Amino acid sequence: MALERIGFIGLGNMGNPMAGNLVKAGYSVICYDIAGTEERAPEGAEIASSATQIAGNADIVFTSVDKQKSVESIAEEIAAANDRTVSVFIDTSTIGSNTARAAEARLKEVDVTYIDSPVAGGSGSTGVGHEAAKAASLTFIVAGPSAAVERVRPAMEVMGRKVFHVGEEPGQAQAIKLINNFVFTASLISVSEAMVYGLNQNLDMKSILEVLNVSSGQNVATSYIFPTLVETETYDVGATIEILAKDVSVYADEVRSGNSPNAVGTLVSKICAHMEREMPGADWSRMYPFVRDGGEG
């Protein structure tokens, strides 16, 4: 059985290696990125000049973008395209439940199935974000009709190690991704604060991490972010604070609108927004020096 022809829109930090892994697996991939496709597309992929061109030259389309408005715009362009061949639209971005539901509704009007499928990076030795995308160790959190999910599962498994089909409704996968990113960010800030305290007690970072990583305080910040990026002072996870701040802000907004408890969420969102203002464009792994130097206040 021939592999389906895949369109890939968004070739940034995550999208480029994801599309590249599809090409390596033998898929015919046609790519587009509004910021410049030729210089961003993986070797072996076909270049498209627009999302409309992809709509007429692929069976399924993946998107990986960093803004809610970008997903809305792409969904509209796919829906409005003449001679459309795309029948399944898989969005791997983190955009929130409300945007996912709006995109699904628009695409449903033209019989294109929408699959809500944000990706999460690995943990520990699998890396996070860009590193996990390069290593094809991503986790796909998926919500959509079972038949469509099974159709696209082989392509997902080329780009990731795990595929979790969490529900049939658009927005359900987004909710889990927002939960994940909030819990991770809260942990990152908490570990940063705790590390400052520990160093002020004349402990060294390595000793603190060794104990935490065999104790109940272990998390991805202690097992990967601090030993790999903070101790080495490389701070190169490859994603900016703007992305983390956006994800936590969307989480906090949706929690507030749903009338759920949000004391910690509000504070975490406030700290991320403050770092975004004070350190625009900074890699989000620099949360530790931001906290250490008093920025969170």
FIDO-608653 format. One line per field, with one value per atom (N, C-alpha, C, O, CB): residue in one letter; x, y, z. Coordinates in steps of 0.1 Angstrom, whole numbers. Glycine has a CB too. Example, Ala and Ser with C-alpha at 12.3 -4.5 7.8 and 13.67 -1.06 7.14 Angstrom:
% FIDO-608653
r c(a,a,a,a,a,s,s,s,s,s)
X c(132,123,132,142,113,128,137,129,134,141)
Y c(-57,-45,-33,-33,-45,-22,-11,0,11,-6)
Z c(78,78,78,85,90,71,71,79,80,57)
***
This chain:
% FIDO-608653
r c(m,m,m,m,m,a,a,a,a,a,l,l,l,l,l,e,e,e,e,e,r,r,r,r,r,i,i,i,i,i,g,g,g,g,g,f,f,f,f,f,i,i,i,i,i,g,g,g,g,g,l,l,l,l,l,g,g,g,g,g,n,n,n,n,n,m,m,m,m,m,g,g,g,g,g,n,n,n,n,n,p,p,p,p,p,m,m,m,m,m,a,a,a,a,a,g,g,g,g,g,n,n,n,n,n,l,l,l,l,l,v,v,v,v,v,k,k,k,k,k,a,a,a,a,a,g,g,g,g,g,y,y,y,y,y,s,s,s,s,s,v,v,v,v,v,i,i,i,i,i,c,c,c,c,c,y,y,y,y,y,d,d,d,d,d,i,i,i,i,i,a,a,a,a,a,g,g,g,g,g,t,t,t,t,t,e,e,e,e,e,e,e,e,e,e,r,r,r,r,r,a,a,a,a,a,p,p,p,p,p,e,e,e,e,e,g,g,g,g,g,a,a,a,a,a,e,e,e,e,e,i,i,i,i,i,a,a,a,a,a,s,s,s,s,s,s,s,s,s,s,a,a,a,a,a,t,t,t,t,t,q,q,q,q,q,i,i,i,i,i,a,a,a,a,a,g,g,g,g,g,n,n,n,n,n,a,a,a,a,a,d,d,d,d,d,i,i,i,i,i,v,v,v,v,v,f,f,f,f,f,t,t,t,t,t,s,s,s,s,s,v,v,v,v,v,d,d,d,d,d,k,k,k,k,k,q,q,q,q,q,k,k,k,k,k,s,s,s,s,s,v,v,v,v,v,e,e,e,e,e,s,s,s,s,s,i,i,i,i,i,a,a,a,a,a,e,e,e,e,e,e,e,e,e,e,i,i,i,i,i,a,a,a,a,a,a,a,a,a,a,a,a,a,a,a,n,n,n,n,n,d,d,d,d,d,r,r,r,r,r,t,t,t,t,t,v,v,v,v,v,s,s,s,s,s,v,v,v,v,v,f,f,f,f,f,i,i,i,i,i,d,d,d,d,d,t,t,t,t,t,s,s,s,s,s,t,t,t,t,t,i,i,i,i,i,g,g,g,g,g,s,s,s,s,s,n,n,n,n,n,t,t,t,t,t,a,a,a,a,a,r,r,r,r,r,a,a,a,a,a,a,a,a,a,a,e,e,e,e,e,a,a,a,a,a,r,r,r,r,r,l,l,l,l,l,k,k,k,k,k,e,e,e,e,e,v,v,v,v,v,d,d,d,d,d,v,v,v,v,v,t,t,t,t,t,y,y,y,y,y,i,i,i,i,i,d,d,d,d,d,s,s,s,s,s,p,p,p,p,p,v,v,v,v,v,a,a,a,a,a,g,g,g,g,g,g,g,g,g,g,s,s,s,s,s,g,g,g,g,g,s,s,s,s,s,t,t,t,t,t,g,g,g,g,g,v,v,v,v,v,g,g,g,g,g,h,h,h,h,h,e,e,e,e,e,a,a,a,a,a,a,a,a,a,a,k,k,k,k,k,a,a,a,a,a,a,a,a,a,a,s,s,s,s,s,l,l,l,l,l,t,t,t,t,t,f,f,f,f,f,i,i,i,i,i,v,v,v,v,v,a,a,a,a,a,g,g,g,g,g,p,p,p,p,p,s,s,s,s,s,a,a,a,a,a,a,a,a,a,a,v,v,v,v,v,e,e,e,e,e,r,r,r,r,r,v,v,v,v,v,r,r,r,r,r,p,p,p,p,p,a,a,a,a,a,m,m,m,m,m,e,e,e,e,e,v,v,v,v,v,m,m,m,m,m,g,g,g,g,g,r,r,r,r,r,k,k,k,k,k,v,v,v,v,v,f,f,f,f,f,h,h,h,h,h,v,v,v,v,v,g,g,g,g,g,e,e,e,e,e,e,e,e,e,e,p,p,p,p,p,g,g,g,g,g,q,q,q,q,q,a,a,a,a,a,q,q,q,q,q,a,a,a,a,a,i,i,i,i,i,k,k,k,k,k,l,l,l,l,l,i,i,i,i,i,n,n,n,n,n,n,n,n,n,n,f,f,f,f,f,v,v,v,v,v,f,f,f,f,f,t,t,t,t,t,a,a,a,a,a,s,s,s,s,s,l,l,l,l,l,i,i,i,i,i,s,s,s,s,s,v,v,v,v,v,s,s,s,s,s,e,e,e,e,e,a,a,a,a,a,m,m,m,m,m,v,v,v,v,v,y,y,y,y,y,g,g,g,g,g,l,l,l,l,l,n,n,n,n,n,q,q,q,q,q,n,n,n,n,n,l,l,l,l,l,d,d,d,d,d,m,m,m,m,m,k,k,k,k,k,s,s,s,s,s,i,i,i,i,i,l,l,l,l,l,e,e,e,e,e,v,v,v,v,v,l,l,l,l,l,n,n,n,n,n,v,v,v,v,v,s,s,s,s,s,s,s,s,s,s,g,g,g,g,g,q,q,q,q,q,n,n,n,n,n,v,v,v,v,v,a,a,a,a,a,t,t,t,t,t,s,s,s,s,s,y,y,y,y,y,i,i,i,i,i,f,f,f,f,f,p,p,p,p,p,t,t,t,t,t,l,l,l,l,l,v,v,v,v,v,e,e,e,e,e,t,t,t,t,t,e,e,e,e,e,t,t,t,t,t,y,y,y,y,y,d,d,d,d,d,v,v,v,v,v,g,g,g,g,g,a,a,a,a,a,t,t,t,t,t,i,i,i,i,i,e,e,e,e,e,i,i,i,i,i,l,l,l,l,l,a,a,a,a,a,k,k,k,k,k,d,d,d,d,d,v,v,v,v,v,s,s,s,s,s,v,v,v,v,v,y,y,y,y,y,a,a,a,a,a,d,d,d,d,d,e,e,e,e,e,v,v,v,v,v,r,r,r,r,r,s,s,s,s,s,g,g,g,g,g,n,n,n,n,n,s,s,s,s,s,p,p,p,p,p,n,n,n,n,n,a,a,a,a,a,v,v,v,v,v,g,g,g,g,g,t,t,t,t,t,l,l,l,l,l,v,v,v,v,v,s,s,s,s,s,k,k,k,k,k,i,i,i,i,i,c,c,c,c,c,a,a,a,a,a,h,h,h,h,h,m,m,m,m,m,e,e,e,e,e,r,r,r,r,r,e,e,e,e,e,m,m,m,m,m,p,p,p,p,p,g,g,g,g,g,a,a,a,a,a,d,d,d,d,d,w,w,w,w,w,s,s,s,s,s,r,r,r,r,r,m,m,m,m,m,y,y,y,y,y,p,p,p,p,p,f,f,f,f,f,v,v,v,v,v,r,r,r,r,r,d,d,d,d,d,g,g,g,g,g,g,g,g,g,g,e,e,e,e,e,g,g,g,g,g)
X c(8,0,9,18,-10,6,14,12,1,11,23,22,14,15,36,6,-1,8,19,-12,3,11,8,-4,8,18,16,20,31,25,12,15,20,14,3,29,34,36,43,48,28,28,34,29,14,45,52,64,64,43,76,89,99,110,94,94,102,109,113,94,111,119,114,122,118,101,95,92,95,83,86,81,92,90,74,103,114,119,119,126,123,127,115,118,133,103,92,90,88,79,90,88,100,98,87,112,124,123,127,136,117,116,106,107,111,96,86,93,91,74,101,108,118,118,117,125,134,127,133,142,114,106,101,94,95,103,98,85,80,96,80,68,71,82,61,62,62,57,45,54,65,61,62,72,70,52,52,50,41,40,59,60,57,59,74,53,51,54,49,37,61,62,62,69,76,53,51,64,65,40,73,85,96,107,90,93,103,105,110,117,100,99,112,117,88,118,130,141,148,135,144,155,152,161,160,139,135,131,131,123,128,123,134,145,117,130,140,144,136,135,156,161,152,149,176,148,139,125,117,141,121,107,104,113,103,92,87,84,79,75,86,83,70,67,95,62,49,50,57,37,42,42,31,30,41,22,11,4,6,0,-4,-13,-23,-27,-20,-27,-37,-31,-38,-41,-18,-12,-11,-13,2,-8,-8,-21,-23,-2,-32,-45,-49,-57,-55,-43,-46,-36,-37,-48,-26,-15,-11,0,-3,-20,-17,-29,-40,-10,-28,-39,-43,-54,-36,-32,-34,-24,-14,-32,-27,-18,-16,-25,-24,-3,1,5,10,13,1,5,13,10,-7,23,31,35,45,44,26,28,27,23,18,31,31,20,21,44,11,0,-13,-15,3,-23,-37,-42,-49,-46,-39,-44,-38,-45,-40,-26,-20,-28,-30,-5,-32,-40,-54,-58,-43,-60,-73,-71,-80,-78,-60,-58,-55,-61,-46,-47,-44,-57,-60,-33,-65,-77,-87,-93,-84,-87,-96,-91,-99,-96,-78,-72,-74,-78,-57,-73,-75,-90,-93,-71,-99,-113,-118,-127,-121,-111,-115,-109,-113,-112,-100,-92,-101,-110,-81,-100,-106,-98,-86,-108,-104,-97,-89,-78,-88,-95,-89,-88,-98,-96,-76,-74,-72,-74,-62,-69,-67,-80,-90,-60,-80,-92,-91,-101,-97,-78,-76,-66,-55,-71,-69,-61,-56,-65,-68,-43,-38,-30,-20,-29,-35,-28,-19,-25,-38,-6,3,7,15,15,1,4,-3,-12,0,1,-5,-13,-8,5,-27,-35,-47,-53,-40,-49,-60,-73,-74,-63,-82,-94,-103,-109,-101,-105,-114,-110,-119,-116,-98,-93,-94,-98,-78,-91,-93,-107,-110,-88,-117,-131,-135,-143,-140,-130,-133,-128,-134,-128,-115,-109,-117,-119,-94,-120,-128,-141,-145,-130,-148,-161,-160,-168,-168,-150,-148,-144,-150,-137,-136,-132,-143,-144,-119,-151,-162,-172,-178,-169,-173,-182,-178,-187,-181,-165,-161,-156,-148,-149,-161,-158,-143,-139,-163,-136,-122,-122,-127,-112,-117,-117,-105,-94,-115,-108,-98,-94,-103,-104,-81,-76,-67,-58,-67,-71,-65,-53,-56,-75,-41,-30,-17,-7,-26,-17,-5,5,2,-8,18,29,36,37,39,41,48,62,64,42,72,86,88,79,96,99,102,106,103,113,112,117,130,133,107,138,151,160,162,148,165,175,169,176,181,155,150,149,145,136,153,153,139,129,159,138,125,124,135,122,112,111,118,116,115,127,134,142,143,144,149,157,148,152,165,137,127,122,120,116,119,115,125,122,111,138,149,150,153,162,149,151,138,138,155,128,115,110,105,117,112,107,96,93,119,88,77,66,65,72,57,45,33,32,43,25,13,1,-3,11,-5,-18,-29,-29,-18,-38,-47,-61,-65,-44,-69,-84,-90,-87,-89,-99,-105,-112,-110,-95,-119,-126,-116,-105,-134,-120,-111,-106,-94,-118,-114,-110,-100,-90,-122,-101,-92,-79,-68,-97,-79,-67,-59,-47,-71,-66,-59,-53,-42,-68,-59,-54,-41,-31,-64,-39,-27,-17,-6,-31,-21,-12,2,12,-18,3,16,25,37,15,20,28,32,44,21,23,27,38,47,14,37,47,61,71,42,61,74,81,93,73,72,77,78,84,69,72,71,72,70,59,74,74,61,58,84,52,39,28,30,40,17,5,-6,-10,1,-12,-23,-36,-37,-20,-45,-58,-67,-73,-65,-69,-75,-90,-97,-68,-95,-110,-113,-105,-113,-126,-131,-134,-135,-144,-134,-138,-127,-116,-147,-128,-117,-115,-125,-120,-103,-100,-96,-90,-112,-100,-96,-81,-76,-104,-75,-60,-53,-43,-55,-59,-54,-54,-45,-61,-65,-66,-55,-49,-80,-52,-41,-28,-19,-41,-26,-13,-11,0,-12,-22,-21,-18,-11,-34,-25,-22,-7,0,-31,-2,12,21,31,15,19,28,27,37,25,15,14,21,29,-1,19,26,41,48,21,46,60,65,76,63,59,63,63,73,55,53,52,64,70,39,68,79,92,101,79,93,106,108,119,105,97,99,101,110,86,94,97,111,117,87,116,130,140,150,133,137,146,146,157,141,135,135,142,150,120,139,145,160,168,139,165,179,186,197,182,180,186,187,198,178,177,177,189,197,164,190,200,214,223,198,216,230,233,245,231,223,225,228,233,213,226,230,243,247,219,251,264,264,274,273,253,252,256,256,238,260,263,251,244,276,250,238,238,227,238,249,250,245,237,264,249,244,229,222,251,224,209,202,192,206,207,200,201,191,206,212,214,203,198,228,201,191,177,169,193,174,161,157,145,159,167,164,162,159,174,164,160,150,148,173,144,134,121,119,140,112,98,98,88,89,109,110,114,115,119,117,121,111,99,125,115,107,116,128,98,110,119,128,139,110,125,134,146,158,127,145,156,164,176,151,157,163,170,179,153,164,170,173,185,159,164,167,179,188,155,179,190,204,214,187,204,217,222,235,217,213,218,220,229,207,211,211,215,221,198,212,215,229,237,205,232,246,257,267,247,254,264,263,272,261,253,250,249,253,262,244,241,228,227,242,217,204,200,196,205,199,196,185,187,208,174,164,158,152,153,160,156,142,137,156,136,123,123,129,111,116,117,107,97,115,109,100,86,76,105,85,72,63,51,74,69,61,56,44,69,64,60,50,40,72,52,43,29,19,48,29,17,9,-3,19,16,9,3,-9,19,10,6,-6,-15,17,-5,-15,-28,-39,-11,-27,-40,-46,-58,-36,-37,-42,-49,-61,-30,-43,-49,-62,-72,-39,-63,-75,-86,-98,-73,-83,-93,-98,-110,-88,-89,-93,-102,-112,-80,-98,-107,-121,-131,-100,-121,-135,-143,-155,-133,-136,-143,-146,-152,-135,-142,-145,-138,-144,-160,-126,-119,-108,-105,-112,-103,-93,-81,-76,-88,-75,-64,-54,-47,-70,-52,-43,-29,-22,-44,-24,-11,-9,1,-7,-20,-19,-18,-10,-32,-25,-24,-9,-4,-34,-4,10,20,29,13,19,29,28,38,26,16,14,20,26,-1,18,24,39,45,19,45,60,65,75,65,58,63,61,70,54,50,48,58,63,34,62,73,86,93,74,90,102,102,111,105,90,89,91,97,75,86,88,103,109,80,109,123,133,144,125,130,140,134,134,146,129,123,132,144,118,127,135,144,150,143,144,153,148,136,154,157,154,147,152,167,136,129,137,133,116,147,155,163,169,165,163,169,160,162,172,149,140,149,146,129,158,166,174,172,176,182,189,179,182,199,168,158,153,152,146,149,145,156,154,139,168,180,183,186,192,181,185,173,174,190,162,152,141,132,157,141,132,117,108,135,115,101,93,81,101,100,93,88,81,102)
Y c(-12,0,12,14,0,22,34,43,44,41,49,59,71,75,63,77,89,101,101,92,110,122,132,135,128,137,146,160,163,140,169,183,187,182,192,196,200,215,221,193,222,236,241,237,242,249,253,246,234,252,252,245,251,252,245,255,261,251,240,270,254,247,232,223,253,230,217,211,199,217,219,214,209,199,225,216,212,197,189,221,194,180,170,159,179,174,165,162,150,171,172,170,162,153,183,164,157,142,134,163,139,125,118,106,123,125,119,116,106,129,126,124,111,103,136,111,99,86,76,101,86,74,70,59,75,78,75,81,79,61,90,97,108,114,104,111,122,134,134,119,144,155,168,171,156,176,190,200,199,191,209,218,233,237,217,240,255,261,256,258,272,281,295,299,277,303,317,325,335,323,320,328,325,330,325,316,312,297,291,318,291,276,270,260,272,276,269,267,257,278,278,277,269,265,291,266,258,244,236,266,241,227,217,220,227,205,194,190,190,183,185,180,168,159,175,169,158,162,154,146,173,177,186,193,184,185,195,208,208,189,219,232,237,236,242,242,248,263,268,242,271,285,290,302,292,281,286,273,262,294,276,265,260,249,270,269,265,255,246,278,257,247,234,223,252,234,221,214,202,223,223,217,209,200,229,212,205,195,189,215,193,184,174,169,192,172,163,156,161,170,144,137,141,143,122,143,148,159,160,136,168,179,180,180,193,182,185,200,205,176,206,220,220,213,229,229,231,246,250,222,254,268,273,265,276,285,290,299,305,296,302,312,306,299,325,310,306,311,304,310,324,330,323,323,345,318,311,298,295,307,291,279,283,276,271,293,298,302,298,310,309,313,301,301,323,292,280,272,267,271,270,262,269,262,261,282,289,288,286,304,288,287,273,272,290,263,249,248,242,239,253,252,259,254,257,270,278,274,279,293,264,260,253,245,251,256,248,236,235,257,226,213,208,204,216,207,203,188,181,208,183,168,164,153,164,174,171,167,174,183,156,152,151,150,139,152,152,163,164,138,170,182,179,178,195,177,174,186,189,161,192,203,199,194,214,200,196,208,207,190,220,232,232,224,244,240,242,255,266,243,254,266,268,278,265,258,259,252,251,273,249,241,249,244,236,262,270,272,271,284,274,276,262,262,281,252,238,236,231,227,239,237,246,242,240,258,267,262,262,281,257,251,239,237,248,231,218,222,215,209,232,235,241,238,246,249,254,243,243,265,234,224,214,208,217,211,202,207,198,201,220,225,220,220,240,217,213,198,194,222,191,176,173,162,169,182,178,175,183,191,163,159,166,166,144,172,179,170,164,192,168,161,170,176,148,171,179,171,161,184,175,166,174,173,157,182,188,178,167,198,182,172,177,189,171,167,170,164,154,164,172,167,155,151,177,148,137,142,153,128,133,136,130,120,133,134,128,128,138,114,116,115,117,118,101,117,119,134,137,113,142,157,162,155,159,175,182,190,194,191,194,203,198,187,216,207,205,192,185,217,189,177,165,155,177,165,153,152,141,155,163,163,157,149,177,161,156,141,133,163,136,122,114,102,121,120,113,106,95,102,113,108,116,116,108,123,131,122,111,140,128,122,130,142,122,122,128,126,115,122,137,137,140,151,148,130,131,130,122,119,139,139,140,149,150,130,130,117,108,133,116,103,92,93,105,80,69,65,62,57,64,59,69,64,59,82,91,91,92,105,89,88,75,76,87,64,52,54,48,40,62,64,72,69,72,81,90,85,90,104,75,70,65,69,58,59,55,67,66,47,78,90,95,100,100,96,100,92,97,100,79,70,71,67,56,77,80,92,93,84,101,113,112,121,125,102,101,87,78,108,86,73,68,56,73,78,75,83,94,77,76,82,79,67,78,89,87,93,105,94,84,89,91,81,78,104,107,110,111,118,111,114,117,118,126,119,121,136,140,113,144,158,167,166,162,177,187,195,199,196,197,205,196,201,213,183,174,172,172,161,170,169,182,182,164,193,206,207,213,217,203,204,197,202,199,185,177,184,184,163,189,196,208,211,199,216,227,223,230,235,213,208,204,208,195,197,193,205,205,184,215,226,235,240,235,235,243,236,242,244,222,215,216,217,200,214,215,229,230,212,240,253,256,262,263,252,253,246,251,248,234,227,234,235,213,239,247,259,261,251,266,278,273,279,286,263,258,253,256,247,245,240,252,252,230,262,274,281,284,284,283,289,280,285,291,267,258,257,256,244,258,257,269,268,256,281,293,292,295,306,286,284,274,277,278,263,253,259,256,241,266,272,282,284,279,289,298,291,297,307,278,270,263,254,259,268,263,249,242,264,245,232,234,245,226,223,225,219,210,218,224,220,205,199,228,200,185,177,167,181,180,172,173,164,177,185,188,179,172,203,179,172,157,150,176,152,138,133,122,135,140,136,137,128,144,149,151,140,135,164,136,126,112,103,127,109,96,97,88,88,109,112,117,117,122,120,124,138,141,125,145,158,157,167,167,145,144,148,145,129,155,159,162,161,171,166,168,180,181,171,190,201,196,200,212,186,181,171,170,175,163,152,156,150,141,167,171,185,188,168,194,209,213,220,217,211,216,209,216,214,195,189,192,192,175,193,194,208,211,187,217,231,242,252,234,240,250,248,257,249,236,233,237,242,219,234,236,251,255,227,258,272,273,283,281,263,263,270,277,249,267,274,273,284,288,262,261,250,242,258,251,241,244,235,242,256,260,266,266,247,270,276,288,288,266,299,311,312,304,323,321,323,328,325,334,334,338,326,327,345,315,302,297,294,292,296,291,300,296,289,313,323,322,323,337,320,319,307,307,318,295,283,284,280,271,290,291,301,299,295,311,322,316,318,333,308,301,292,292,293,284,276,284,280,268,294,302,309,309,314,313,319,309,311,325,297,286,281,279,275,281,276,287,283,274,300,310,310,311,324,308,308,296,297,309,285,274,273,264,261,284,286,275,270,285,271,261,269,280,251,262,268,272,265,259,284,289,297,306,297,296,304,302,312,301,290,287,291,296,272,287,291,305,310,286,313,328,333,341,335,327,332,327,335,326,315,310,318,321,295,321,329,343,348,330,349,362,362,371,367,352,351,349,356,339,341,339,352,355,328,359,372,382,390,377,382,391,388,397,390,375,371,375,379,356,373,377,392,396,373,400,414,418,426,422,412,415,409,414,411,397,390,385,373,378,395,391,382,386,403,371,363,353,345,371,353,344,330,328,349,321,306,304,309,297,296,295,288,289,289,281,274,284,281,265,297,307,312,322,319,304,307,307,316,297,298,298,311,316,286,316,328,340,349,332,339,350,350,361,348,338,337,340,348,323,335,337,352,356,330,359,373,382,394,378,376,384,388,396,396,383,387,384,391,381,373,368,378,378,355,386,395,407,416,400)
Z c(0,0,0,8,12,-9,-10,2,7,-23,6,17,12,1,22,21,18,16,21,28,7,5,16,18,-10,22,34,31,25,45,35,35,49,59,31,50,63,63,55,67,72,72,86,96,71,85,97,99,103,110,96,95,105,102,81,117,127,135,131,135,148,157,158,160,171,158,159,145,142,167,136,123,114,107,117,114,105,107,98,106,120,122,121,117,136,124,122,108,104,128,99,85,79,71,77,84,80,83,75,87,95,98,89,86,113,85,75,62,56,73,57,45,46,37,41,57,59,59,55,72,63,64,50,49,74,40,27,23,12,26,31,27,17,17,40,8,-1,6,10,-15,9,17,10,3,30,10,4,16,24,-6,16,28,24,13,34,35,34,47,57,28,47,59,55,46,66,61,58,59,53,66,68,71,60,61,84,51,41,40,49,44,29,29,24,30,19,14,8,18,18,-4,26,35,48,55,39,50,62,59,68,68,47,44,45,41,30,49,50,36,27,58,35,22,17,25,23,5,-1,-1,-7,7,5,5,-7,-11,19,-11,-22,-16,-4,-30,-23,-18,-23,-35,-22,-15,-19,-16,-8,-11,-23,-22,-13,-10,-36,-9,0,6,2,-8,16,22,11,11,34,3,-8,-17,-21,-16,-21,-29,-23,-29,-33,-10,-2,-2,-3,12,-1,0,-12,-11,2,-24,-36,-40,-51,-47,-31,-35,-24,-24,-39,-14,-3,1,-1,9,7,13,27,30,12,35,48,51,44,59,60,63,78,86,57,81,95,96,87,100,107,110,123,132,110,123,135,136,130,135,142,143,158,166,134,160,174,178,189,176,170,173,170,160,166,178,176,162,155,187,160,147,135,125,147,136,125,121,110,128,132,129,123,113,142,128,123,108,100,131,105,91,82,70,90,86,78,76,64,84,86,85,75,67,98,75,66,52,42,70,50,36,31,19,37,39,34,31,21,45,39,37,24,17,49,21,10,-3,-14,12,-3,-15,-25,-21,-11,-37,-48,-51,-49,-61,-57,-61,-49,-51,-73,-38,-25,-25,-28,-13,-22,-21,-6,-2,-29,2,17,23,21,24,30,37,52,60,32,57,72,75,68,76,85,90,104,113,89,107,120,125,119,120,136,141,153,163,145,153,164,172,181,158,170,178,191,194,170,200,213,212,213,225,210,207,217,216,193,225,234,229,216,238,237,234,225,216,246,228,221,206,197,227,203,190,182,170,189,189,183,178,167,192,187,183,172,163,196,171,160,147,137,163,147,135,130,118,137,140,136,130,120,149,135,130,115,107,138,113,99,89,78,99,93,84,82,71,89,92,90,79,73,104,78,67,53,45,68,51,38,38,30,33,48,49,51,46,37,58,61,76,84,58,80,94,101,97,95,112,120,132,139,126,134,145,153,149,140,166,176,182,189,187,179,183,186,180,171,197,202,206,210,214,204,207,220,223,196,228,239,237,231,252,242,241,251,258,245,249,258,272,276,252,279,293,295,288,304,304,307,295,288,312,291,281,267,257,281,266,253,249,238,252,258,255,256,258,242,253,252,240,234,265,235,224,212,206,228,207,194,195,185,192,206,206,205,198,220,211,210,196,191,220,190,176,167,158,171,168,160,163,153,164,175,179,176,178,193,170,168,181,181,157,192,205,211,223,215,202,207,212,208,195,220,224,217,218,239,209,203,212,215,189,216,224,214,208,236,212,200,204,213,191,198,200,186,178,209,183,169,167,175,158,156,153,151,145,140,157,158,144,143,165,134,121,115,109,111,117,111,119,113,112,132,140,136,135,155,134,130,116,113,130,107,94,95,87,86,104,104,114,115,107,122,133,127,134,140,116,111,109,112,98,104,102,115,117,94,125,138,145,151,147,142,149,142,148,147,131,125,132,133,109,137,143,159,165,140,165,179,184,176,184,197,203,209,210,214,212,218,212,209,234,210,205,215,217,191,222,231,225,223,245,222,217,229,235,207,233,246,245,255,252,232,231,217,208,240,215,201,198,187,199,209,207,205,212,219,196,194,207,213,182,211,223,235,244,227,234,246,246,257,244,235,235,239,246,221,235,239,254,260,232,260,274,282,291,279,277,283,281,290,278,269,266,275,280,251,277,285,300,307,284,304,318,319,329,321,309,309,310,318,297,301,301,314,318,289,319,332,343,351,336,344,355,353,363,355,341,339,342,349,324,338,341,356,361,333,363,377,384,393,383,379,384,381,390,378,369,365,375,379,351,377,386,400,407,386,405,419,421,431,422,411,412,412,419,401,404,403,417,421,392,423,436,446,454,441,446,456,454,464,454,441,439,444,450,424,443,449,464,470,445,470,485,488,497,490,481,484,482,490,475,472,469,480,484,456,486,497,510,519,499,510,522,519,527,524,509,506,501,502,518,496,489,474,469,489,467,453,445,450,449,433,425,422,422,412,419,415,427,425,412,439,451,452,455,463,451,452,442,445,451,429,419,421,418,405,426,428,438,436,433,448,458,453,454,471,447,441,431,431,435,423,412,417,409,402,430,435,446,454,440,446,457,451,439,467,459,455,447,441,466,448,441,427,420,448,422,408,398,399,406,388,376,365,366,380,353,341,343,337,329,352,354,362,359,363,371,379,371,372,392,363,356,342,338,353,336,323,322,319,313,325,323,331,325,327,344,352,349,347,367,349,346,332,330,349,322,308,304,296,300,308,303,313,309,298,326,336,341,341,347,346,351,341,344,356,328,318,313,305,306,317,313,297,292,318,291,277,274,264,271,282,280,266,260,285,260,245,242,234,237,250,247,233,227,257,228,214,213,202,206,224,224,233,244,228,229,236,247,248,227,257,268,263,269,277,251,245,243,246,232,239,237,250,251,229,260,273,279,285,282,278,284,277,284,283,264,257,262,264,242,263,267,281,283,266,290,304,304,312,313,296,296,291,296,288,280,275,285,287,262,292,303,314,317,309,318,329,325,332,333,312,307,306,310,293,301,300,314,316,292,323,337,343,349,346,342,347,341,348,344,328,321,325,324,306,330,334,349,354,331,356,370,379,389,372,375,383,391,388,373,402,410,402,393,421,404,395,403,397,384,416,423,418,416,438,417,412,397,393,414,390,375,373,364,369,380,379,382,375,388,393,396,386,383,410,382,372,359,353,369,355,343,344,335,339,356,359,358,353,373,364,364,350,346,373,342,328,320,312,321,322,315,319,310,318,332,336,330,325,351,329,322,307,301,323,301,287,285,275,282,294,293,296,289,303,305,309,301,299,324,295,287,274,271,295,265,253,244,242,245,239,230,237,230,221,250,258,257,257,272,256,257,271,281,256,271,284,294,306,281,291,301,310,320,294,306,314,325,332,305,328,339,352,361,340,353,366,368,379,365,359,362,364,372,351,357,359,373,380,349,379,393,402,412,395,399,408,410,421,402,400,400,404,403,387,409,415,405,409,422,393,383,386,381,370,393,395,403,403,401,411,420,412,418,431)
***
